[in-house]
Amino acid sequence: MAKILSNAVKFSSQDGIIKVPLACIGENARIQVRDYGEGISEGSDDKVLGQFSQVDSSKERKICGTGLGMYITKKIMDGNNGSIDYISELGLIAKSLCSR
């Protein structure tokens, strides 16, 4: 959860809004982290949740990192019978963290 919140802050504007709604669905809980950053282009799934990868891997990128945070988060969720996914449009991104 900390990594997802950290990414939401990192990729939002300084005065950006981040929402964290919680919903109970049967015996499951769904926690969403919604930010309103630039968004992620279609077809970037491997870069978002992949190991040692980032959506912007150029040398001129504004935000640095190892490309491991979301990969590790996904492995933790998978190991605890949870799931993680994201929905994004350029101009709008919402990441969802689902746990059972």
Jmol script that loads the backbone (N, CA, C; Angstrom):
load data "model"
ATOM      1  N   MET A   1       0.833  -1.189   0.000  1.00  0.00           N
ATOM      2  CA  MET A   1       0.000   0.000   0.000  1.00  0.00           C
ATOM      3  C   MET A   1       0.876   1.250   0.000  1.00  0.00           C
ATOM      4  N   ALA A   2       1.972   1.203   0.761  1.00  0.00           N
ATOM      5  CA  ALA A   2       2.864   2.360   0.842  1.00  0.00           C
ATOM      6  C   ALA A   2       3.450   2.693  -0.523  1.00  0.00           C
ATOM      7  N   LYS A   3       3.832   1.680  -1.300  1.00  0.00           N
ATOM      8  CA  LYS A   3       4.419   1.926  -2.620  1.00  0.00           C
ATOM      9  C   LYS A   3       3.400   2.537  -3.564  1.00  0.00           C
ATOM     10  N   ILE A   4       2.175   2.074  -3.518  1.00  0.00           N
ATOM     11  CA  ILE A   4       1.139   2.604  -4.400  1.00  0.00           C
ATOM     12  C   ILE A   4       0.841   4.065  -4.048  1.00  0.00           C
ATOM     13  N   LEU A   5       0.750   4.357  -2.761  1.00  0.00           N
ATOM     14  CA  LEU A   5       0.530   5.742  -2.338  1.00  0.00           C
ATOM     15  C   LEU A   5       1.726   6.612  -2.714  1.00  0.00           C
ATOM     16  N   SER A   6       2.920   6.088  -2.542  1.00  0.00           N
ATOM     17  CA  SER A   6       4.134   6.817  -2.905  1.00  0.00           C
ATOM     18  C   SER A   6       4.145   7.158  -4.395  1.00  0.00           C
ATOM     19  N   ASN A   7       3.786   6.197  -5.237  1.00  0.00           N
ATOM     20  CA  ASN A   7       3.724   6.447  -6.675  1.00  0.00           C
ATOM     21  C   ASN A   7       2.650   7.478  -7.010  1.00  0.00           C
ATOM     22  N   ALA A   8       1.519   7.409  -6.345  1.00  0.00           N
ATOM     23  CA  ALA A   8       0.443   8.374  -6.595  1.00  0.00           C
ATOM     24  C   ALA A   8       0.935   9.787  -6.315  1.00  0.00           C
ATOM     25  N   VAL A   9       1.649   9.951  -5.219  1.00  0.00           N
ATOM     26  CA  VAL A   9       2.195  11.265  -4.873  1.00  0.00           C
ATOM     27  C   VAL A   9       3.276  11.664  -5.870  1.00  0.00           C
ATOM     28  N   LYS A  10       4.163  10.740  -6.183  1.00  0.00           N
ATOM     29  CA  LYS A  10       5.301  11.020  -7.059  1.00  0.00           C
ATOM     30  C   LYS A  10       4.863  11.452  -8.458  1.00  0.00           C
ATOM     31  N   PHE A  11       3.793  10.853  -8.962  1.00  0.00           N
ATOM     32  CA  PHE A  11       3.374  11.125 -10.330  1.00  0.00           C
ATOM     33  C   PHE A  11       2.208  12.098 -10.427  1.00  0.00           C
ATOM     34  N   SER A  12       1.861  12.761  -9.335  1.00  0.00           N
ATOM     35  CA  SER A  12       0.816  13.782  -9.343  1.00  0.00           C
ATOM     36  C   SER A  12       1.456  15.159  -9.302  1.00  0.00           C
ATOM     37  N   SER A  13       0.693  16.151  -9.688  1.00  0.00           N
ATOM     38  CA  SER A  13       1.200  17.520  -9.583  1.00  0.00           C
ATOM     39  C   SER A  13       1.270  17.911  -8.108  1.00  0.00           C
ATOM     40  N   GLN A  14       1.991  18.977  -7.817  1.00  0.00           N
ATOM     41  CA  GLN A  14       2.214  19.386  -6.435  1.00  0.00           C
ATOM     42  C   GLN A  14       0.907  19.628  -5.683  1.00  0.00           C
ATOM     43  N   ASP A  15      -0.099  20.143  -6.357  1.00  0.00           N
ATOM     44  CA  ASP A  15      -1.387  20.400  -5.706  1.00  0.00           C
ATOM     45  C   ASP A  15      -2.439  19.366  -6.113  1.00  0.00           C
ATOM     46  N   GLY A  16      -1.969  18.202  -6.565  1.00  0.00           N
ATOM     47  CA  GLY A  16      -2.864  17.157  -7.043  1.00  0.00           C
ATOM     48  C   GLY A  16      -3.695  16.526  -5.936  1.00  0.00           C
ATOM     49  N   ILE A  17      -4.766  15.896  -6.343  1.00  0.00           N
ATOM     50  CA  ILE A  17      -5.677  15.216  -5.422  1.00  0.00           C
ATOM     51  C   ILE A  17      -5.466  13.721  -5.558  1.00  0.00           C
ATOM     52  N   ILE A  18      -5.421  13.036  -4.423  1.00  0.00           N
ATOM     53  CA  ILE A  18      -5.325  11.578  -4.392  1.00  0.00           C
ATOM     54  C   ILE A  18      -6.480  11.078  -3.544  1.00  0.00           C
ATOM     55  N   LYS A  19      -7.248  10.159  -4.073  1.00  0.00           N
ATOM     56  CA  LYS A  19      -8.396   9.593  -3.367  1.00  0.00           C
ATOM     57  C   LYS A  19      -8.108   8.129  -3.054  1.00  0.00           C
ATOM     58  N   VAL A  20      -8.574   7.671  -1.876  1.00  0.00           N
ATOM     59  CA  VAL A  20      -8.348   6.287  -1.457  1.00  0.00           C
ATOM     60  C   VAL A  20      -9.678   5.700  -0.954  1.00  0.00           C
ATOM     61  N   PRO A  21     -10.574   5.333  -1.881  1.00  0.00           N
ATOM     62  CA  PRO A  21     -11.838   4.714  -1.458  1.00  0.00           C
ATOM     63  C   PRO A  21     -11.654   3.230  -1.128  1.00  0.00           C
ATOM     64  N   LEU A  22     -12.448   2.749  -0.193  1.00  0.00           N
ATOM     65  CA  LEU A  22     -12.446   1.352   0.236  1.00  0.00           C
ATOM     66  C   LEU A  22     -13.846   0.797   0.029  1.00  0.00           C
ATOM     67  N   ALA A  23     -13.935  -0.408  -0.509  1.00  0.00           N
ATOM     68  CA  ALA A  23     -15.226  -1.057  -0.702  1.00  0.00           C
ATOM     69  C   ALA A  23     -15.119  -2.512  -0.252  1.00  0.00           C
ATOM     70  N   CYS A  24     -16.168  -3.008   0.385  1.00  0.00           N
ATOM     71  CA  CYS A  24     -16.265  -4.428   0.741  1.00  0.00           C
ATOM     72  C   CYS A  24     -17.113  -5.109  -0.315  1.00  0.00           C
ATOM     73  N   ILE A  25     -16.578  -6.156  -0.901  1.00  0.00           N
ATOM     74  CA  ILE A  25     -17.275  -6.907  -1.936  1.00  0.00           C
ATOM     75  C   ILE A  25     -17.307  -8.353  -1.474  1.00  0.00           C
ATOM     76  N   GLY A  26     -18.406  -8.756  -0.865  1.00  0.00           N
ATOM     77  CA  GLY A  26     -18.479 -10.083  -0.267  1.00  0.00           C
ATOM     78  C   GLY A  26     -17.463 -10.172   0.860  1.00  0.00           C
ATOM     79  N   GLU A  27     -16.582 -11.168   0.784  1.00  0.00           N
ATOM     80  CA  GLU A  27     -15.537 -11.331   1.791  1.00  0.00           C
ATOM     81  C   GLU A  27     -14.243 -10.623   1.409  1.00  0.00           C
ATOM     82  N   ASN A  28     -14.251  -9.918   0.306  1.00  0.00           N
ATOM     83  CA  ASN A  28     -13.058  -9.225  -0.187  1.00  0.00           C
ATOM     84  C   ASN A  28     -13.128  -7.729   0.091  1.00  0.00           C
ATOM     85  N   ALA A  29     -11.981  -7.130   0.160  1.00  0.00           N
ATOM     86  CA  ALA A  29     -11.876  -5.679   0.284  1.00  0.00           C
ATOM     87  C   ALA A  29     -11.196  -5.152  -0.973  1.00  0.00           C
ATOM     88  N   ARG A  30     -11.677  -4.022  -1.467  1.00  0.00           N
ATOM     89  CA  ARG A  30     -11.031  -3.369  -2.602  1.00  0.00           C
ATOM     90  C   ARG A  30     -10.605  -1.983  -2.147  1.00  0.00           C
ATOM     91  N   ILE A  31      -9.316  -1.742  -2.248  1.00  0.00           N
ATOM     92  CA  ILE A  31      -8.760  -0.437  -1.932  1.00  0.00           C
ATOM     93  C   ILE A  31      -8.269   0.149  -3.239  1.00  0.00           C
ATOM     94  N   GLN A  32      -8.752   1.331  -3.563  1.00  0.00           N
ATOM     95  CA  GLN A  32      -8.299   2.003  -4.773  1.00  0.00           C
ATOM     96  C   GLN A  32      -7.480   3.222  -4.390  1.00  0.00           C
ATOM     97  N   VAL A  33      -6.456   3.479  -5.158  1.00  0.00           N
ATOM     98  CA  VAL A  33      -5.686   4.703  -5.009  1.00  0.00           C
ATOM     99  C   VAL A  33      -5.828   5.431  -6.334  1.00  0.00           C
ATOM    100  N   ARG A  34      -6.511   6.555  -6.305  1.00  0.00           N
ATOM    101  CA  ARG A  34      -6.756   7.316  -7.529  1.00  0.00           C
ATOM    102  C   ARG A  34      -5.965   8.609  -7.508  1.00  0.00           C
ATOM    103  N   ASP A  35      -5.160   8.770  -8.538  1.00  0.00           N
ATOM    104  CA  ASP A  35      -4.490  10.052  -8.695  1.00  0.00           C
ATOM    105  C   ASP A  35      -4.853  10.595 -10.062  1.00  0.00           C
ATOM    106  N   TYR A  36      -4.559  11.836 -10.266  1.00  0.00           N
ATOM    107  CA  TYR A  36      -4.931  12.503 -11.510  1.00  0.00           C
ATOM    108  C   TYR A  36      -3.692  13.083 -12.177  1.00  0.00           C
ATOM    109  N   GLY A  37      -2.681  12.218 -12.297  1.00  0.00           N
ATOM    110  CA  GLY A  37      -1.436  12.590 -12.962  1.00  0.00           C
ATOM    111  C   GLY A  37      -1.597  12.536 -14.476  1.00  0.00           C
ATOM    112  N   GLU A  38      -0.488  12.457 -15.183  1.00  0.00           N
ATOM    113  CA  GLU A  38      -0.494  12.486 -16.646  1.00  0.00           C
ATOM    114  C   GLU A  38      -1.142  11.253 -17.262  1.00  0.00           C
ATOM    115  N   GLY A  39      -1.123  10.153 -16.566  1.00  0.00           N
ATOM    116  CA  GLY A  39      -1.692   8.922 -17.095  1.00  0.00           C
ATOM    117  C   GLY A  39      -0.648   8.068 -17.783  1.00  0.00           C
ATOM    118  N   ILE A  40      -1.072   6.893 -18.182  1.00  0.00           N
ATOM    119  CA  ILE A  40      -0.180   5.902 -18.788  1.00  0.00           C
ATOM    120  C   ILE A  40      -0.781   5.506 -20.127  1.00  0.00           C
ATOM    121  N   SER A  41       0.051   5.463 -21.145  1.00  0.00           N
ATOM    122  CA  SER A  41      -0.437   5.106 -22.469  1.00  0.00           C
ATOM    123  C   SER A  41      -0.834   3.636 -22.523  1.00  0.00           C
ATOM    124  N   GLU A  42      -1.756   3.335 -23.412  1.00  0.00           N
ATOM    125  CA  GLU A  42      -2.261   1.973 -23.585  1.00  0.00           C
ATOM    126  C   GLU A  42      -1.123   1.028 -23.961  1.00  0.00           C
ATOM    127  N   GLY A  43      -1.179  -0.203 -23.485  1.00  0.00           N
ATOM    128  CA  GLY A  43      -0.178  -1.204 -23.826  1.00  0.00           C
ATOM    129  C   GLY A  43       1.079  -1.147 -22.976  1.00  0.00           C
ATOM    130  N   SER A  44       1.002  -0.508 -21.804  1.00  0.00           N
ATOM    131  CA  SER A  44       2.179  -0.360 -20.941  1.00  0.00           C
ATOM    132  C   SER A  44       2.174  -1.313 -19.749  1.00  0.00           C
ATOM    133  N   ASP A  45       1.325  -2.333 -19.766  1.00  0.00           N
ATOM    134  CA  ASP A  45       1.197  -3.235 -18.622  1.00  0.00           C
ATOM    135  C   ASP A  45       2.524  -3.819 -18.167  1.00  0.00           C
ATOM    136  N   ASP A  46       3.332  -4.304 -19.111  1.00  0.00           N
ATOM    137  CA  ASP A  46       4.622  -4.904 -18.756  1.00  0.00           C
ATOM    138  C   ASP A  46       5.559  -3.893 -18.105  1.00  0.00           C
ATOM    139  N   LYS A  47       5.452  -2.646 -18.516  1.00  0.00           N
ATOM    140  CA  LYS A  47       6.315  -1.612 -17.949  1.00  0.00           C
ATOM    141  C   LYS A  47       5.843  -1.187 -16.564  1.00  0.00           C
ATOM    142  N   VAL A  48       4.553  -1.168 -16.334  1.00  0.00           N
ATOM    143  CA  VAL A  48       4.017  -0.726 -15.035  1.00  0.00           C
ATOM    144  C   VAL A  48       4.279  -1.762 -13.951  1.00  0.00           C
ATOM    145  N   LEU A  49       4.019  -3.026 -14.248  1.00  0.00           N
ATOM    146  CA  LEU A  49       4.115  -4.083 -13.238  1.00  0.00           C
ATOM    147  C   LEU A  49       5.322  -5.002 -13.447  1.00  0.00           C
ATOM    148  N   GLY A  50       6.150  -4.698 -14.416  1.00  0.00           N
ATOM    149  CA  GLY A  50       7.299  -5.538 -14.721  1.00  0.00           C
ATOM    150  C   GLY A  50       8.507  -5.253 -13.838  1.00  0.00           C
ATOM    151  N   GLN A  51       9.453  -6.164 -13.894  1.00  0.00           N
ATOM    152  CA  GLN A  51      10.682  -6.072 -13.099  1.00  0.00           C
ATOM    153  C   GLN A  51      11.705  -5.207 -13.818  1.00  0.00           C
ATOM    154  N   PHE A  52      12.299  -4.268 -13.104  1.00  0.00           N
ATOM    155  CA  PHE A  52      13.311  -3.353 -13.634  1.00  0.00           C
ATOM    156  C   PHE A  52      12.816  -2.570 -14.847  1.00  0.00           C
ATOM    157  N   SER A  53      11.545  -2.189 -14.836  1.00  0.00           N
ATOM    158  CA  SER A  53      11.004  -1.446 -15.961  1.00  0.00           C
ATOM    159  C   SER A  53      10.213  -0.240 -15.481  1.00  0.00           C
ATOM    160  N   GLN A  54      10.174   0.776 -16.322  1.00  0.00           N
ATOM    161  CA  GLN A  54       9.404   1.982 -16.063  1.00  0.00           C
ATOM    162  C   GLN A  54       8.743   2.410 -17.346  1.00  0.00           C
ATOM    163  N   VAL A  55       7.606   3.085 -17.217  1.00  0.00           N
ATOM    164  CA  VAL A  55       6.904   3.552 -18.404  1.00  0.00           C
ATOM    165  C   VAL A  55       7.800   4.504 -19.183  1.00  0.00           C
ATOM    166  N   ASP A  56       8.435   5.432 -18.491  1.00  0.00           N
ATOM    167  CA  ASP A  56       9.376   6.346 -19.145  1.00  0.00           C
ATOM    168  C   ASP A  56      10.788   5.888 -18.789  1.00  0.00           C
ATOM    169  N   SER A  57      11.418   5.186 -19.702  1.00  0.00           N
ATOM    170  CA  SER A  57      12.767   4.678 -19.440  1.00  0.00           C
ATOM    171  C   SER A  57      13.837   5.525 -20.131  1.00  0.00           C
ATOM    172  N   SER A  58      13.441   6.691 -20.626  1.00  0.00           N
ATOM    173  CA  SER A  58      14.407   7.549 -21.313  1.00  0.00           C
ATOM    174  C   SER A  58      15.395   8.164 -20.329  1.00  0.00           C
ATOM    175  N   LYS A  59      16.523   8.591 -20.815  1.00  0.00           N
ATOM    176  CA  LYS A  59      17.525   9.228 -19.966  1.00  0.00           C
ATOM    177  C   LYS A  59      17.070  10.606 -19.498  1.00  0.00           C
ATOM    178  N   GLU A  60      16.085  11.188 -20.168  1.00  0.00           N
ATOM    179  CA  GLU A  60      15.582  12.518 -19.814  1.00  0.00           C
ATOM    180  C   GLU A  60      14.375  12.461 -18.886  1.00  0.00           C
ATOM    181  N   ARG A  61      14.032  11.304 -18.368  1.00  0.00           N
ATOM    182  CA  ARG A  61      12.832  11.193 -17.532  1.00  0.00           C
ATOM    183  C   ARG A  61      12.951  12.078 -16.300  1.00  0.00           C
ATOM    184  N   LYS A  62      11.808  12.568 -15.846  1.00  0.00           N
ATOM    185  CA  LYS A  62      11.755  13.498 -14.717  1.00  0.00           C
ATOM    186  C   LYS A  62      11.829  12.782 -13.380  1.00  0.00           C
ATOM    187  N   ILE A  63      11.337  11.552 -13.324  1.00  0.00           N
ATOM    188  CA  ILE A  63      11.240  10.819 -12.061  1.00  0.00           C
ATOM    189  C   ILE A  63      12.066   9.546 -12.161  1.00  0.00           C
ATOM    190  N   CYS A  64      13.011   9.404 -11.262  1.00  0.00           N
ATOM    191  CA  CYS A  64      13.906   8.245 -11.281  1.00  0.00           C
ATOM    192  C   CYS A  64      13.397   7.147 -10.352  1.00  0.00           C
ATOM    193  N   GLY A  65      13.897   5.972 -10.553  1.00  0.00           N
ATOM    194  CA  GLY A  65      13.572   4.826  -9.718  1.00  0.00           C
ATOM    195  C   GLY A  65      14.202   3.578 -10.300  1.00  0.00           C
ATOM    196  N   THR A  66      14.080   2.472  -9.566  1.00  0.00           N
ATOM    197  CA  THR A  66      14.688   1.220 -10.006  1.00  0.00           C
ATOM    198  C   THR A  66      13.779   0.402 -10.913  1.00  0.00           C
ATOM    199  N   GLY A  67      12.481   0.692 -10.901  1.00  0.00           N
ATOM    200  CA  GLY A  67      11.550  -0.117 -11.672  1.00  0.00           C
ATOM    201  C   GLY A  67      11.193  -1.408 -10.960  1.00  0.00           C
ATOM    202  N   LEU A  68      11.334  -1.430  -9.632  1.00  0.00           N
ATOM    203  CA  LEU A  68      11.016  -2.632  -8.862  1.00  0.00           C
ATOM    204  C   LEU A  68       9.785  -2.476  -7.957  1.00  0.00           C
ATOM    205  N   GLY A  69       9.410  -1.267  -7.626  1.00  0.00           N
ATOM    206  CA  GLY A  69       8.360  -1.039  -6.627  1.00  0.00           C
ATOM    207  C   GLY A  69       7.041  -1.725  -6.920  1.00  0.00           C
ATOM    208  N   MET A  70       6.496  -1.506  -8.093  1.00  0.00           N
ATOM    209  CA  MET A  70       5.203  -2.107  -8.427  1.00  0.00           C
ATOM    210  C   MET A  70       5.344  -3.609  -8.674  1.00  0.00           C
ATOM    211  N   TYR A  71       6.495  -4.032  -9.174  1.00  0.00           N
ATOM    212  CA  TYR A  71       6.754  -5.464  -9.373  1.00  0.00           C
ATOM    213  C   TYR A  71       6.725  -6.191  -8.022  1.00  0.00           C
ATOM    214  N   ILE A  72       7.422  -5.644  -7.033  1.00  0.00           N
ATOM    215  CA  ILE A  72       7.446  -6.249  -5.698  1.00  0.00           C
ATOM    216  C   ILE A  72       6.061  -6.210  -5.073  1.00  0.00           C
ATOM    217  N   THR A  73       5.359  -5.098  -5.238  1.00  0.00           N
ATOM    218  CA  THR A  73       3.993  -4.974  -4.714  1.00  0.00           C
ATOM    219  C   THR A  73       3.103  -6.056  -5.307  1.00  0.00           C
ATOM    220  N   LYS A  74       3.208  -6.288  -6.612  1.00  0.00           N
ATOM    221  CA  LYS A  74       2.407  -7.333  -7.269  1.00  0.00           C
ATOM    222  C   LYS A  74       2.752  -8.711  -6.719  1.00  0.00           C
ATOM    223  N   LYS A  75       4.030  -8.993  -6.525  1.00  0.00           N
ATOM    224  CA  LYS A  75       4.436 -10.295  -5.979  1.00  0.00           C
ATOM    225  C   LYS A  75       3.891 -10.496  -4.565  1.00  0.00           C
ATOM    226  N   ILE A  76       3.916  -9.457  -3.747  1.00  0.00           N
ATOM    227  CA  ILE A  76       3.362  -9.545  -2.384  1.00  0.00           C
ATOM    228  C   ILE A  76       1.865  -9.817  -2.442  1.00  0.00           C
ATOM    229  N   MET A  77       1.161  -9.092  -3.311  1.00  0.00           N
ATOM    230  CA  MET A  77      -0.288  -9.309  -3.435  1.00  0.00           C
ATOM    231  C   MET A  77      -0.591 -10.716  -3.939  1.00  0.00           C
ATOM    232  N   ASP A  78       0.137 -11.174  -4.958  1.00  0.00           N
ATOM    233  CA  ASP A  78      -0.063 -12.525  -5.492  1.00  0.00           C
ATOM    234  C   ASP A  78       0.155 -13.576  -4.400  1.00  0.00           C
ATOM    235  N   GLY A  79       1.182 -13.381  -3.574  1.00  0.00           N
ATOM    236  CA  GLY A  79       1.500 -14.327  -2.503  1.00  0.00           C
ATOM    237  C   GLY A  79       0.495 -14.328  -1.365  1.00  0.00           C
ATOM    238  N   ASN A  80      -0.365 -13.328  -1.317  1.00  0.00           N
ATOM    239  CA  ASN A  80      -1.382 -13.235  -0.264  1.00  0.00           C
ATOM    240  C   ASN A  80      -2.791 -13.351  -0.828  1.00  0.00           C
ATOM    241  N   ASN A  81      -2.923 -14.047  -1.955  1.00  0.00           N
ATOM    242  CA  ASN A  81      -4.214 -14.267  -2.607  1.00  0.00           C
ATOM    243  C   ASN A  81      -4.945 -12.977  -2.944  1.00  0.00           C
ATOM    244  N   GLY A  82      -4.191 -11.946  -3.245  1.00  0.00           N
ATOM    245  CA  GLY A  82      -4.769 -10.670  -3.660  1.00  0.00           C
ATOM    246  C   GLY A  82      -4.422 -10.411  -5.107  1.00  0.00           C
ATOM    247  N   SER A  83      -4.772  -9.258  -5.564  1.00  0.00           N
ATOM    248  CA  SER A  83      -4.424  -8.872  -6.932  1.00  0.00           C
ATOM    249  C   SER A  83      -4.207  -7.371  -6.987  1.00  0.00           C
ATOM    250  N   ILE A  84      -3.509  -6.957  -7.997  1.00  0.00           N
ATOM    251  CA  ILE A  84      -3.269  -5.543  -8.227  1.00  0.00           C
ATOM    252  C   ILE A  84      -3.394  -5.296  -9.717  1.00  0.00           C
ATOM    253  N   ASP A  85      -3.976  -4.181 -10.045  1.00  0.00           N
ATOM    254  CA  ASP A  85      -4.157  -3.817 -11.443  1.00  0.00           C
ATOM    255  C   ASP A  85      -4.289  -2.306 -11.506  1.00  0.00           C
ATOM    256  N   TYR A  86      -4.329  -1.770 -12.693  1.00  0.00           N
ATOM    257  CA  TYR A  86      -4.532  -0.339 -12.845  1.00  0.00           C
ATOM    258  C   TYR A  86      -5.408  -0.068 -14.056  1.00  0.00           C
ATOM    259  N   ILE A  87      -6.049   1.063 -14.006  1.00  0.00           N
ATOM    260  CA  ILE A  87      -6.843   1.562 -15.126  1.00  0.00           C
ATOM    261  C   ILE A  87      -6.308   2.956 -15.397  1.00  0.00           C
ATOM    262  N   SER A  88      -6.044   3.261 -16.642  1.00  0.00           N
ATOM    263  CA  SER A  88      -5.478   4.574 -16.936  1.00  0.00           C
ATOM    264  C   SER A  88      -5.888   5.061 -18.303  1.00  0.00           C
ATOM    265  N   GLU A  89      -6.001   6.357 -18.398  1.00  0.00           N
ATOM    266  CA  GLU A  89      -6.128   7.057 -19.665  1.00  0.00           C
ATOM    267  C   GLU A  89      -5.090   8.162 -19.614  1.00  0.00           C
ATOM    268  N   LEU A  90      -4.576   8.553 -20.738  1.00  0.00           N
ATOM    269  CA  LEU A  90      -3.680   9.702 -20.712  1.00  0.00           C
ATOM    270  C   LEU A  90      -4.470  10.867 -20.127  1.00  0.00           C
ATOM    271  N   GLY A  91      -3.939  11.452 -19.082  1.00  0.00           N
ATOM    272  CA  GLY A  91      -4.624  12.542 -18.384  1.00  0.00           C
ATOM    273  C   GLY A  91      -5.338  12.084 -17.129  1.00  0.00           C
ATOM    274  N   LEU A  92      -5.506  10.761 -16.932  1.00  0.00           N
ATOM    275  CA  LEU A  92      -6.194  10.256 -15.748  1.00  0.00           C
ATOM    276  C   LEU A  92      -5.682   8.864 -15.445  1.00  0.00           C
ATOM    277  N   ILE A  93      -5.319   8.600 -14.196  1.00  0.00           N
ATOM    278  CA  ILE A  93      -4.886   7.253 -13.812  1.00  0.00           C
ATOM    279  C   ILE A  93      -5.524   6.886 -12.494  1.00  0.00           C
ATOM    280  N   ALA A  94      -5.972   5.677 -12.388  1.00  0.00           N
ATOM    281  CA  ALA A  94      -6.451   5.136 -11.130  1.00  0.00           C
ATOM    282  C   ALA A  94      -5.839   3.755 -10.963  1.00  0.00           C
ATOM    283  N   LYS A  95      -5.108   3.545  -9.910  1.00  0.00           N
ATOM    284  CA  LYS A  95      -4.536   2.232  -9.626  1.00  0.00           C
ATOM    285  C   LYS A  95      -5.414   1.581  -8.582  1.00  0.00           C
ATOM    286  N   SER A  96      -5.691   0.326  -8.726  1.00  0.00           N
ATOM    287  CA  SER A  96      -6.516  -0.390  -7.773  1.00  0.00           C
ATOM    288  C   SER A  96      -5.693  -1.486  -7.106  1.00  0.00           C
ATOM    289  N   LEU A  97      -5.752  -1.536  -5.813  1.00  0.00           N
ATOM    290  CA  LEU A  97      -5.101  -2.588  -5.050  1.00  0.00           C
ATOM    291  C   LEU A  97      -6.213  -3.384  -4.403  1.00  0.00           C
ATOM    292  N   CYS A  98      -6.325  -4.647  -4.759  1.00  0.00           N
ATOM    293  CA  CYS A  98      -7.400  -5.486  -4.237  1.00  0.00           C
ATOM    294  C   CYS A  98      -6.809  -6.554  -3.335  1.00  0.00           C
ATOM    295  N   SER A  99      -7.404  -6.753  -2.179  1.00  0.00           N
ATOM    296  CA  SER A  99      -6.906  -7.722  -1.221  1.00  0.00           C
ATOM    297  C   SER A  99      -8.039  -8.582  -0.723  1.00  0.00           C
ATOM    298  N   ARG A 100      -7.736  -9.819  -0.416  1.00  0.00           N
ATOM    299  CA  ARG A 100      -8.747 -10.733   0.138  1.00  0.00           C
ATOM    300  C   ARG A 100      -8.450 -10.995   1.589  1.00  0.00           C
TER     301      ARG A 100
END
end "model"
wireframe off; spacefill off
backbone 0.3
color backbone group
